[in-house]
Amino acid sequence: MRVIFMGTPDFSVPVLEALVDAGHEVAAVYCQPPRPAGRGKKDRPTPVHARAVELGLEVRHPVSLKTSEAQEEFAALKADIAVVVAYGLILPQVILDAPTKGCLNIHASLLPRWRGAAPIHRAIMAGDAETGICIMQMEAGLDTGPVLLREGTAIGEEETTAQLHDRLSEMGASLIVTALRHLDGLSPDVQPDEGVTYASKIDKAEARIDWNRPAVEVDRQIRGLSPFPGAWSELNGQRVKVLASKLAEGQGEPGEVLAENLTIACGSGAVELLRLQRAGKGAQDREIFLRGFPMKPGDSF
């Protein structure tokens, strides 16, 4: 097929690669514009932009798709279909209607659960046992279109958002190739009204750990916010991010260090901290972290 690809972050890159590897003609790649990044604050292309250039593909990054000029340029590509995954802009109806076979979205949840911006984070933070990928026909509503294909996967007991992100990205890449191969034979499955939840964008205000909460909730928060923005707490006046954890045995005052393996008491139960990061430092596994930042039983967050 002649495909327009629309995506921006790392999550989208394997999908673009899979479309090229499957032999589809990528007419153009749409992504968010380069933005200042790094110490020099120089404009840096997005991960999709950089990979598309390496693949020799045309890249477009309009600030909006609402102008008549942008819409005419899109329609002039005469695409069979558009594949959209974490693009970052609302698609007006005229854009949705331009490709002959419409626009397909790759969404990282089992719709209608977790429509919206942060489905991977929210699934882990809510304690969901399963999530997955849906290939959805796009319409004007937020992730409301009928689903063509879906594939589920269990969420690991110690899995972080970063780990689940990478697994779902590869699943999405494989599933969209299957969807395009069998597109004419797929039956759209209209989403039910029951079971709808919304995965609102992660707010940094959610990241501070409240050790008074049950251990199961603290563990989900740590894993769900890893690596960004990173759940954090303070020890001796220093902010420490916690990027990996697991449930542990133990009781004590909330925030108290119970053991040298960094078992920390919560409101009920305890969590064992596995990977941490001090302000201005890189992320470190627990053993390395403790060499430069000793913590002992009786210390307290």
C-alpha positions, 0 to 999 in steps of 0.5 A, a space after each residue: 500500500 501507499 502509506 502516510 506514517 504519522 508518529 513522533 516518539 521512540 514508541 513509534 519507530 519500530 512501527 515505521 521500520 516494520 512498514 518499510 520492511 513489509 514493502 509498503 511505500 511510505 509516501 511521507 512521514 509526519 511527526 512533531 517539529 524539532 524542539 530545543 533539547 540538551 544543554 545547548 538547547 539546540 533543536 533536536 529532531 524527534 526519534 521518528 524524524 531521525 529514523 525517517 531521514 536514515 531510511 531516506 523518507 520524506 519528513 513533514 512536521 507541520 505545527 497544525 493540520 487545520 490549515 487549508 495548505 497543510 490539508 491540501 499537501 496531505 491529500 496530494 500524497 494520494 495515500 491508500 491509508 494513514 498509520 498513526 501511532 503517538 503522533 501528538 496532533 488532533 487529526 481534523 475530519 478532512 485529514 481522516 477522510 483523505 486516504 482512500 482507506 482512511 486512517 488507522 491508529 495503533 493504541 497501547 491498551 485494550 480499548 475501551 479501557 484507557 483511552 487517551 494520552 498515558 495508557 501504559 502508565 495508567 494500566 500499571 498504576 491501576 494494577 491491571 493484570 493485562 493490557 495490549 494493542 488495538 488497531 483502530 479505525 480513527 474517527 473524530 472522537 478520542 480513541 473511540 473508533 471501531 477496533 479491527 485487531 487486538 492482542 493482549 499481554 500480561 503485565 509482569 509483577 515487577 514490570 515498569 512502564 519503560 519495559 512494557 512500553 518497549 514490548 507494546 511497541 514491538 507488538 504494535 509493529 507486528 500487528 499493524 503489518 498483519 492488519 494491512 495484509 488482511 485489511 479487506 477481510 477485517 470486521 470493525 468491532 464497535 467499542 462498547 459504552 461500558 468499561 470506558 476509562 481515560 488515561 489522563 496525561 501524567 502530572 509531575 505532581 503525582 510523582 511524590 511517594 506517600 509512604 503512608 499508602 499501602 505497599 501495593 499502591 506505592 509499588 505500582 506508582 514507582 513502576 508506573 512512573 518509571 522512567 518518566 517522570 520518576 516517583 521520588 522521595 526525600 532522604 536527608 534533604 536530598 531528592 531520590 527517584 525510585 525507578 524499580 521496586 517489588 513488594 516485600 515483607 515487613 512492617 514499620 513506620 511509613 518511610 522507614 528503612 527496614 533492611 540493608 536491601 532497601 526494604 522500606 515500610 509503607 502504610 501497610 506492608 513494604 517495598 524493596 527498592 531496586 533502582 534509584 537515581 539521585 538528583 544530577 546523577 544517572 540511574 543506578 542499581 541498588 548495590 551501586 547506589 548504596 556505595 555512594 549514598 549509604 542507607 541503613 536500617 532506621 533511616 527514614 524517607 
